[in-house]
Amino acid sequence: LRVRPDEEAVIRLFAETLYRSGKYQDAIQQVNAIVERDSPEKVDHLMFLARCHSEVDQHNMASQILQRVIPKLEEEARANPADRSLVEKELDAKALLAECIFERGDHQRAADMVNGSLGRDENHLPSLIAYSHIARSYCKVEDALRGLLKAVVLDRDNPRVRRLLAKVLKMDGGLDMLDSQLTMRPSSAAAFAFLATICKDHSAL
């Protein structure tokens, strides 16, 4: 950064390092600088900026950014239907927007958005996380657990999946619902041991 203080890629890498360290406001400051100066419409930077704002509960700001981004992503996905990565980016943005508008109180719109995304890709990880977060907020243990068990198969090391799963298992009926969704057989032992580790790591039970 000292050698190339104005280079976009260097600033973005520094911002990502700040994000991983939990310094979200500092990351916002860094990315804002390159967005305002060089890349006001660059989708990748805007998505990262929205994610940073959501981490510090600035859901209105994150929503505004995402509402700029999503039409561009939808247009790109329609123009290149064979490019799966473009669809993934579109669904990623919609999952984040759904969580933001849910936190702002627009619960039905958020649920509709997540269900629409899962209708297009039932294994889209951010949408499964958003679905489970919404279900947990409504104390729908079965729905939340169903989404999270799919999510943990897709990415067992995802820290948000692990935290959310531990919280759901701690809810009334969480363990009973887990028992009903996992058929006990010799091969289930490893799964139960893994889930126990998640609970221990997050002091849920």
C-alpha positions as CSV (number, residue, x, y, z in Angstrom):
1,L,0.0,0.0,0.0
2,R,2.9,2.4,0.7
3,V,4.5,1.6,-2.7
4,R,1.2,1.8,-4.7
5,P,-1.2,3.7,-2.6
6,D,-3.5,4.6,-5.5
7,E,-3.7,1.2,-7.2
8,E,-7.3,-0.2,-7.2
9,A,-6.4,-3.9,-6.7
10,V,-4.1,-3.1,-3.8
11,I,-6.7,-1.0,-2.0
12,R,-9.3,-3.7,-2.5
13,L,-7.0,-6.4,-1.1
14,F,-6.3,-4.2,1.9
15,A,-10.1,-3.7,2.4
16,E,-10.7,-7.4,2.3
17,T,-8.0,-7.9,4.9
18,L,-9.8,-5.4,7.1
19,Y,-13.1,-7.1,6.5
20,R,-11.7,-10.5,7.6
21,S,-10.4,-8.8,10.7
22,G,-13.8,-7.5,11.6
23,K,-12.8,-3.9,10.8
24,Y,-15.9,-3.2,8.7
25,Q,-15.9,0.6,8.9
26,D,-12.3,0.8,7.9
27,A,-13.0,-1.5,4.9
28,I,-16.0,0.7,3.9
29,Q,-13.7,3.7,3.9
30,Q,-11.1,2.0,1.7
31,V,-13.6,0.7,-0.9
32,N,-15.6,4.0,-0.9
33,A,-12.4,5.7,-2.0
34,I,-11.9,3.6,-5.1
35,V,-15.7,3.5,-5.9
36,E,-16.0,7.3,-5.8
37,R,-12.7,7.9,-7.6
38,D,-12.4,5.2,-10.3
39,S,-15.2,2.6,-10.3
40,P,-18.7,4.1,-9.4
41,E,-20.5,1.3,-11.2
42,K,-18.2,-1.7,-10.7
43,V,-20.5,-4.4,-9.4
44,D,-17.8,-6.4,-7.5
45,H,-16.8,-3.4,-5.5
46,L,-20.4,-2.4,-4.8
47,M,-21.3,-5.9,-3.7
48,F,-18.4,-5.9,-1.2
49,L,-19.4,-2.4,0.0
50,A,-23.0,-3.6,0.6
51,R,-21.7,-6.6,2.6
52,C,-19.6,-4.4,4.8
53,H,-22.5,-2.1,5.5
54,S,-24.7,-5.0,6.4
55,E,-22.1,-6.3,8.9
56,V,-22.4,-3.0,10.8
57,D,-26.3,-3.1,10.6
58,Q,-26.4,-0.3,8.1
59,H,-29.2,-2.1,6.3
60,N,-30.7,0.9,4.5
61,M,-27.3,1.8,2.9
62,A,-26.7,-1.8,2.0
63,S,-30.1,-2.1,0.4
64,Q,-29.7,1.0,-1.6
65,I,-26.4,-0.3,-3.0
66,L,-27.9,-3.7,-3.8
67,Q,-30.9,-2.2,-5.6
68,R,-28.4,-0.5,-7.9
69,V,-26.5,-3.7,-8.4
70,I,-29.2,-6.3,-8.9
71,P,-30.6,-5.0,-12.2
72,K,-27.1,-5.0,-13.7
73,L,-26.6,-8.6,-12.6
74,E,-30.0,-9.7,-13.9
75,E,-29.2,-8.1,-17.3
76,E,-25.8,-9.8,-17.5
77,A,-27.3,-13.2,-16.5
78,R,-30.0,-12.9,-19.2
79,A,-27.4,-11.9,-21.8
80,N,-25.2,-14.9,-20.9
81,P,-27.5,-17.7,-19.8
82,A,-24.7,-20.3,-20.1
83,D,-22.5,-18.5,-17.6
84,R,-23.4,-20.0,-14.2
85,S,-21.2,-17.6,-12.3
86,L,-23.4,-14.7,-13.3
87,V,-26.5,-16.4,-12.0
88,E,-24.6,-17.1,-8.7
89,K,-23.7,-13.4,-8.4
90,E,-27.3,-12.4,-9.0
91,L,-28.5,-14.8,-6.4
92,D,-25.8,-13.8,-3.9
93,A,-27.0,-10.2,-4.2
94,K,-30.6,-11.1,-3.7
95,A,-29.9,-13.2,-0.7
96,L,-28.0,-10.3,0.9
97,L,-30.8,-7.9,0.0
98,A,-33.4,-10.2,1.5
99,E,-31.6,-10.3,4.8
100,C,-31.2,-6.5,4.8
101,I,-34.9,-5.8,4.1
102,F,-35.9,-8.4,6.6
103,E,-33.9,-6.5,9.2
104,R,-35.7,-3.4,8.1
105,G,-39.0,-5.0,8.8
106,D,-40.2,-6.0,5.3
107,H,-40.5,-9.7,6.2
108,Q,-42.8,-10.9,3.5
109,R,-40.8,-9.4,0.7
110,A,-37.7,-10.9,2.1
111,A,-39.2,-14.3,2.4
112,D,-40.6,-14.1,-1.1
113,M,-37.2,-13.1,-2.5
114,V,-35.4,-16.0,-0.8
115,N,-38.0,-18.5,-1.9
116,G,-37.8,-17.2,-5.4
117,S,-34.0,-17.7,-5.4
118,L,-34.2,-21.2,-3.9
119,G,-36.8,-22.0,-6.6
120,R,-34.1,-21.3,-9.2
121,D,-31.3,-23.1,-7.3
122,E,-32.2,-25.1,-4.2
123,N,-28.6,-25.5,-3.3
124,H,-27.6,-21.8,-3.3
125,L,-25.7,-21.4,0.0
126,P,-26.4,-17.7,0.8
127,S,-30.1,-18.2,0.0
128,L,-30.2,-21.3,2.3
129,I,-28.6,-19.2,5.1
130,A,-31.0,-16.4,4.6
131,Y,-33.9,-18.8,4.6
132,S,-32.8,-20.4,7.8
133,H,-32.1,-17.0,9.4
134,I,-35.7,-15.9,8.6
135,A,-37.1,-19.2,9.8
136,R,-35.2,-19.0,13.1
137,S,-36.5,-15.5,13.6
138,Y,-40.1,-16.9,13.4
139,C,-39.2,-19.8,15.7
140,K,-39.7,-22.2,12.8
141,V,-37.2,-24.7,14.1
142,E,-38.0,-27.4,11.5
143,D,-37.6,-25.1,8.5
144,A,-34.5,-23.5,9.9
145,L,-32.9,-26.8,10.6
146,R,-33.8,-28.3,7.2
147,G,-32.1,-25.3,5.4
148,L,-29.0,-25.5,7.6
149,L,-28.5,-29.2,7.3
150,K,-28.4,-28.7,3.5
151,A,-26.1,-25.7,4.0
152,V,-23.6,-27.6,6.2
153,V,-23.4,-30.3,3.5
154,L,-22.5,-27.7,0.9
155,D,-19.9,-25.9,3.2
156,R,-19.2,-27.5,6.5
157,D,-16.6,-24.9,7.4
158,N,-18.8,-21.8,6.8
159,P,-18.6,-19.9,10.0
160,R,-22.1,-18.3,9.6
161,V,-23.7,-21.7,9.0
162,R,-22.0,-23.1,12.1
163,R,-23.1,-20.2,14.3
164,L,-26.6,-20.3,13.1
165,L,-26.9,-24.1,13.4
166,A,-25.7,-23.9,17.0
167,K,-28.4,-21.3,17.8
168,V,-31.1,-23.3,16.1
169,L,-30.2,-26.5,18.0
170,K,-30.3,-24.5,21.3
171,M,-34.0,-23.5,20.6
172,D,-36.9,-25.4,22.2
173,G,-37.3,-28.6,20.2
174,G,-34.1,-28.1,18.3
175,L,-32.4,-31.4,19.4
176,D,-35.7,-33.3,19.0
177,M,-36.1,-31.9,15.5
178,L,-32.5,-32.9,14.7
179,D,-33.1,-36.4,15.9
180,S,-36.2,-36.7,13.6
181,Q,-34.3,-35.4,10.6
182,L,-31.3,-37.6,11.0
183,T,-32.0,-41.3,10.8
184,M,-29.8,-43.1,13.3
185,R,-27.6,-45.6,11.6
186,P,-23.9,-46.4,12.0
187,S,-22.9,-43.9,9.4
188,S,-24.7,-41.1,11.3
189,A,-22.2,-41.2,14.1
190,A,-19.8,-39.0,12.3
191,A,-22.6,-36.5,11.5
192,F,-23.6,-36.3,15.2
193,A,-20.0,-35.9,16.3
194,F,-19.6,-33.1,13.8
195,L,-22.8,-31.3,15.0
196,A,-21.6,-31.8,18.6
197,T,-18.4,-30.1,17.7
198,I,-20.3,-27.1,16.2
199,C,-22.3,-26.8,19.4
200,K,-19.2,-27.0,21.6
201,D,-17.4,-24.4,19.5
202,H,-20.3,-21.9,19.9
203,S,-21.2,-22.8,23.5
204,A,-24.8,-23.6,22.4
205,L,-25.5,-26.6,24.5
